[in-house]
């Protein structure tokens, strides 16, 4: 699978295949997995028995499309950050 990337609401989302040599160095002998990065930071995820994906930091939602799930996670983070800013005294961050 080739790398896939998109920009979404000012965030860069990238799905890329982990380096096979890196997997071998870790002692893993299996097909390469996808690595999810948002703004160049790795985001941990898992796959449920039905094949859908769930993010470790956002287990409230799951999807069979990792890119769509990453977009929903960005929306969730943006919303929670906005709520925190509004709830902080004097609009502190």
Phi, psi and omega in degrees: 000138179274162176298146175228138178214151179212153170257134183219116178049045177081007179244145178259122179250132179224134171247125179218155179282129177297146180300126181299322178296323178297318179296317179297321179298330178276000180081020182258121178247082177206176181294148181299143179259164175278144174248130180256127176234136173239121184054043177065016176247131180295141178240123181284140178213165176224172180239129180282163181304331180277002178096350180281158183259150173221137178273142182298323181274356186213065185276008181282345187218149175214161185202157175275357179242109184295325179294316177297321178295321177298321178295318179293326177294319176298315178300316180298312179299316179300317181294315180294323178295320179296316179298317179297317179297317181292328182277340181290142177298137179060021178066026180296155179261000000 
